[in-house]
Amino acid sequence: MTAQESELAELHGELRAVARDLLGKAGAGAAADWRSVAEAGWLGLEAPDELDGADATFAEVAVILRETGRAAASGPYPTAAVLGVGTLNLLEPRPGRDALLLETVSGAVVPAVALEGGATRGVPFWIDRTPDGPLLHGTATFVPDAHQADRLLLPALDPDGVPVVVSADPRAAGLNVAEQPVLDETRRFGSVAADGVGVDAESVWRFRGDPGAVVQRLYDRAAVAVACDSLGLSEAMLDATVAYAGVREQFGRPIGSFQAVKHACADMLVQVTVSRKLVDAAVRAQVVDAPEAAVAASMAKSYACSAAVEVAGKAMQLHGGMGYTWESGIHVYLKRAALNRSLFGSAAAHRRRLAERYSPLVRGRLDA
């Protein structure tokens, strides 16, 4: 390990300890105090220094996301820091964007980016030219914290078919924001529907670089963030299960001494270890915008989120009757893991994406 890597590991360790302490005080399923989150600097980790940010990277945000999953914490941190700040950083600088970034970093405003949270990865809105001026149409579902957001950032195709972002007031005429109930009580989602929302030039913000590639990068970023959350909750379930197996006794000895329980815990450890490797690789690829970032994101999302469901289910089983009670809290993690598995692309959808990427190579080798 180089000196730089050692210093970075130490920084991440300190950040992890602070996050675990702050999120742990709220308890599983609860939200940390938002002012404390803002004062800790978590919202501005990736924001530029001139806009009160820390000039850090997604690697530092990933540390917080992992601890958020470990605590099964609620609250809009992923919404603001992952998609909010992430999207604003990819837009061309302008007064409106800069002002919103400053307010987001301070915790005064929570922007919600209306990417489609389901299986599709397209641009959900579009702008039409009409005699009454440009009008926005479209719908996005399962948008994190949409109904609680102070500002909506709506990815849309302009009249020329170029992806842009429309900054909109959630209360704007023609814009309907409704809550979408989900079984996981630690998160909040909403649908956003635009039916002829008036658009002015000041509210249309353009991406830097290739707009289409940037939109896909945002979807990959969201997928990796969910994978980080799933990894954190898997680690929490493994730790809780091992601790329980060491103290719960049957037939006069701890159940952790039984071979079947040992094997089950070992299987959980293998899944967590593989998830950790894949998630770490995906985070590194996001940080440097590597050519293989999309592949790494799909590998991490498909495996880590599926593994989290299995690990949480195994934890519930190994806790015996206690695991099925409300008091154990395992149900909170299991429901969160199940939702993570479907957010921003199911495991099957991401595996299909990988297969489509590699299938020409496979066919070429077979033909040769």
C-alpha positions in Angstrom: 0.0 0.0 0.0 1.4 3.4 -1.0 1.5 6.4 1.3 -1.3 8.0 -0.5 -3.5 4.9 -0.3 -2.7 4.6 3.4 -3.7 8.2 4.0 -6.9 7.7 2.0 -7.7 4.5 4.0 -7.2 6.4 7.2 -9.5 9.2 6.0 -12.2 6.7 5.1 -11.8 5.0 8.5 -12.4 8.3 10.3 -15.3 9.2 8.1 -16.8 5.7 8.6 -16.5 6.0 12.4 -18.2 9.4 12.5 -21.0 8.2 10.2 -21.5 5.0 12.3 -21.8 7.1 15.5 -24.1 9.7 14.1 -26.4 7.3 12.3 -26.3 4.8 15.1 -27.7 7.3 17.6 -30.9 7.6 15.6 -31.4 3.8 15.6 -32.4 1.4 12.8 -35.0 2.8 10.4 -34.7 6.3 11.8 -33.3 9.5 10.2 -30.3 11.3 11.5 -30.7 14.9 12.4 -30.5 16.8 9.0 -28.7 19.8 10.5 -26.0 17.4 11.9 -25.7 15.7 8.5 -25.1 19.1 6.8 -22.7 20.3 9.5 -20.7 17.1 9.2 -20.1 18.2 5.6 -21.6 15.0 4.0 -23.8 16.9 1.6 -20.9 18.8 0.1 -18.3 16.1 -0.2 -18.3 16.2 -4.0 -19.1 19.9 -4.4 -16.3 22.2 -5.5 -14.4 24.2 -2.9 -15.6 27.6 -4.3 -19.2 26.5 -3.6 -18.5 25.5 0.0 -17.8 21.9 -0.9 -14.9 19.5 0.1 -13.7 18.8 -3.4 -13.8 15.1 -2.5 -15.0 12.2 -4.7 -17.7 9.6 -4.9 -15.5 7.3 -2.9 -16.1 9.4 0.2 -19.9 9.5 -0.5 -19.8 5.7 -0.8 -18.5 5.4 2.7 -21.6 7.3 4.0 -23.9 5.3 1.8 -22.5 2.0 3.1 -23.0 3.2 6.7 -26.5 4.4 5.8 -27.4 0.9 4.7 -25.7 -0.6 7.8 -28.0 1.5 10.0 -31.0 1.1 7.6 -31.2 4.9 8.0 -34.0 6.9 6.5 -33.7 10.5 5.3 -32.9 12.2 2.0 -29.1 12.0 2.1 -28.8 9.7 -1.0 -31.3 11.9 -2.8 -29.4 15.1 -2.1 -25.8 13.8 -2.3 -25.9 11.1 -4.9 -28.3 12.4 -7.6 -28.7 16.0 -6.5 -25.1 17.1 -6.2 -24.0 14.5 -8.8 -26.3 15.9 -11.4 -25.5 19.6 -10.6 -21.8 18.8 -10.9 -22.3 17.5 -14.4 -24.2 20.6 -15.6 -22.6 23.7 -17.2 -22.0 26.4 -14.5 -24.6 29.1 -14.3 -26.0 31.3 -11.5 -29.1 29.2 -11.0 -27.2 26.0 -10.8 -24.5 27.4 -8.5 -27.1 28.9 -6.2 -28.9 25.5 -5.9 -25.7 23.7 -5.3 -24.8 26.1 -2.5 -28.2 25.6 -0.9 -28.0 21.8 -1.2 -24.5 21.8 0.4 -25.9 23.8 3.4 -28.9 21.5 3.8 -31.3 24.3 3.2 -32.7 22.7 0.0 -33.2 19.1 -1.0 -33.3 18.7 -4.8 -34.8 15.5 -6.3 -33.7 14.3 -9.7 -36.6 12.7 -11.5 -34.8 9.7 -13.0 -37.0 6.7 -13.6 -36.4 4.5 -10.5 -37.7 1.3 -12.2 -36.3 -0.8 -15.0 -36.0 1.8 -17.8 -33.0 4.0 -18.2 -34.3 6.6 -20.6 -35.0 10.3 -20.4 -38.5 10.5 -18.9 -39.5 14.0 -20.0 -39.6 16.0 -23.2 -40.1 19.7 -24.2 -42.5 20.6 -27.1 -42.4 23.8 -29.0 -46.0 25.3 -29.1 -47.6 28.6 -29.9 -47.8 29.2 -26.2 -44.0 28.6 -25.7 -42.0 25.5 -24.7 -44.1 23.0 -22.7 -42.8 20.1 -20.6 -44.4 16.6 -20.7 -43.6 13.2 -19.3 -43.7 11.0 -16.2 -41.2 9.4 -13.9 -42.0 6.9 -11.2 -40.3 5.8 -8.0 -38.4 9.0 -7.7 -36.6 9.1 -4.3 -38.1 11.8 -2.0 -40.0 13.4 -4.9 -43.0 14.6 -2.8 -40.7 16.0 -0.1 -38.2 17.8 -2.4 -37.8 21.6 -2.4 -36.7 21.5 -6.0 -37.2 19.1 -8.9 -34.5 18.5 -11.5 -36.3 16.9 -14.5 -34.1 15.2 -17.2 -35.8 16.0 -20.5 -35.2 16.0 -24.2 -35.3 19.5 -25.7 -37.1 20.2 -29.0 -34.0 19.1 -30.8 -33.8 15.8 -29.0 -30.8 16.7 -26.8 -31.0 15.7 -23.1 -31.1 18.7 -20.7 -32.3 19.2 -17.1 -35.3 21.4 -16.3 -35.3 23.0 -12.9 -38.8 23.2 -11.6 -40.8 24.2 -8.6 -42.7 21.1 -7.3 -45.8 23.3 -7.0 -45.7 24.6 -10.6 -48.9 24.5 -12.6 -49.2 21.3 -14.7 -46.8 19.4 -12.4 -48.2 16.6 -10.3 -46.1 15.1 -7.6 -47.7 12.2 -5.7 -46.3 9.8 -3.0 -45.9 6.2 -4.0 -46.3 3.8 -1.0 -43.7 1.0 -0.7 -43.3 -1.8 1.9 -39.9 -0.4 3.0 -40.8 2.2 5.6 -37.2 3.6 5.7 -37.5 5.3 2.3 -40.0 7.6 0.5 -40.7 7.6 -3.2 -43.0 9.6 -5.5 -44.2 9.9 -9.0 -43.7 13.1 -11.0 -46.0 13.9 -14.0 -45.7 16.9 -16.2 -48.6 17.9 -18.4 -47.9 21.1 -20.3 -45.6 22.7 -17.7 -44.4 26.1 -18.9 -40.6 26.2 -19.4 -38.5 29.4 -19.6 -34.9 29.6 -20.9 -33.5 30.2 -17.4 -34.8 26.9 -16.1 -33.2 24.8 -18.9 -29.7 23.7 -17.8 -27.4 21.8 -20.1 -24.9 19.0 -19.5 -21.2 19.3 -20.0 -19.8 16.8 -22.6 -22.0 14.2 -24.3 -25.5 14.6 -22.8 -26.7 11.1 -23.6 -23.6 9.5 -22.0 -24.0 11.7 -18.9 -27.6 10.6 -18.4 -26.5 6.9 -18.5 -23.7 7.8 -16.1 -26.2 9.2 -13.6 -28.2 5.9 -13.8 -25.0 4.0 -13.2 -24.2 6.3 -10.3 -27.6 5.6 -8.7 -27.2 1.9 -9.2 -23.8 1.9 -7.5 -25.3 3.9 -4.6 -28.0 1.3 -4.1 -25.3 -1.4 -4.2 -23.4 0.4 -1.5 -26.5 0.5 0.7 -27.1 -3.2 0.1 -23.5 -4.0 1.1 -23.9 -2.0 4.3 -27.1 -3.8 5.3 -25.5 -7.2 4.4 -22.6 -6.5 6.7 -25.0 -5.5 9.5 -27.0 -8.7 9.1 -23.9 -10.8 9.1 -22.5 -9.2 12.3 -25.8 -9.4 14.1 -26.2 -13.1 13.1 -22.7 -14.1 14.2 -23.2 -12.3 17.5 -26.6 -14.0 18.1 -25.2 -17.4 17.2 -22.5 -17.0 19.8 -24.9 -16.3 22.7 -28.1 -18.2 21.8 -28.0 -21.7 23.3 -29.8 -24.9 22.5 -29.1 -28.3 24.1 -26.7 -26.6 26.5 -24.3 -25.0 24.0 -24.3 -22.0 21.6 -26.0 -22.6 18.3 -22.9 -21.2 16.6 -21.1 -24.5 17.5 -23.5 -26.4 15.2 -22.1 -27.3 11.9 -25.2 -26.3 9.9 -25.1 -22.8 11.5 -21.4 -22.5 10.8 -21.9 -23.3 7.2 -24.8 -20.9 6.9 -22.7 -18.1 8.4 -19.8 -19.0 6.1 -22.1 -18.7 3.1 -23.2 -15.3 4.3 -19.5 -14.2 4.7 -18.7 -15.3 1.2 -21.6 -13.3 -0.3 -20.6 -10.2 1.7 -17.0 -10.5 0.7 -17.8 -10.9 -3.0 -20.2 -8.0 -2.7 -17.5 -5.8 -1.1 -15.0 -6.5 -3.9 -17.6 -5.7 -6.7 -18.9 -2.6 -5.0 -15.4 -1.3 -4.3 -14.5 -1.8 -8.0 -17.7 0.0 -9.1 -17.0 2.9 -6.8 -13.4 3.3 -8.1 -14.7 3.2 -11.7 -17.2 5.9 -10.9 -14.5 8.1 -9.3 -12.3 8.2 -12.4 -15.2 7.7 -14.9 -13.4 4.7 -16.3 -14.4 3.1 -19.6 -15.6 0.0 -17.7 -17.7 2.0 -15.2 -21.0 0.8 -16.7 -19.9 -2.8 -16.5 -18.7 -2.5 -13.0 -21.9 -0.8 -11.9 -24.1 -3.6 -13.4 -21.9 -6.3 -11.8 -22.1 -4.6 -8.4 -25.8 -3.8 -8.5 -26.9 -7.3 -9.7 -24.8 -9.2 -7.2 -24.7 -7.1 -4.1 -28.5 -6.4 -4.1 -29.4 -10.0 -4.7 -27.0 -11.2 -2.1 -28.4 -8.7 0.4 -31.8 -10.3 0.2 -30.4 -13.7 0.7 -28.2 -12.6 3.6 -31.1 -10.8 5.4 -33.3 -13.8 4.8 -30.7 -16.1 6.2 -30.3 -13.8 9.2 -34.0 -14.0 9.9 -33.8 -17.8 9.7 -30.8 -18.2 12.0 -32.4 -15.9 14.6 -35.1 -18.6 14.9 -38.5 -17.4 16.1 -36.9 -14.2 17.4 -36.0 -13.3 13.8 -39.7 -13.1 12.8 -40.6 -10.7 15.6 -41.0 -7.0 15.3 -38.5 -6.5 18.1 -35.6 -8.1 16.3 -35.6 -5.4 13.6 -34.5 -7.9 10.9 -37.7 -7.2 8.9 -36.5 -3.6 8.4 -33.4 -4.8 6.7 -35.1 -7.5 4.7 -37.7 -5.1 3.3 -35.0 -2.6 2.5 -32.9 -5.2 0.7 -35.9 -6.4 -1.3 -36.6 -2.8 -2.5 -32.9 -2.2 -3.3 -32.9 -5.3 -5.6 -35.5 -3.7 -7.9 -34.4 0.0 -7.7 -32.6 1.4 -10.8 -32.8 -1.9 -12.6 -33.4 -5.4 -11.3 -30.6 -8.0 -11.1 -32.0 -9.7 -14.2 -32.0 -6.3 -16.1 -28.3 -5.7 -15.2 -27.3 -9.2 -16.1 -29.0 -8.8 -19.4 -27.1 -5.5 -19.9 -23.8 -7.3 -19.3 -24.8 -10.2 -21.6 -25.7 -7.7 -24.4 -22.3 -6.1 -23.9 -20.3 -9.3 -24.1 -22.4 -11.3 -26.5 -20.7 -9.9 -29.7 -17.3 -10.9 -28.2 -18.6 -14.4 -27.4 -20.2 -14.8 -30.9 -16.9 -13.6 -32.5 -14.9 -16.2 -30.7 -17.4 -18.9 -31.6 -17.3 -17.9 -35.2 -13.5 -17.9 -35.2 
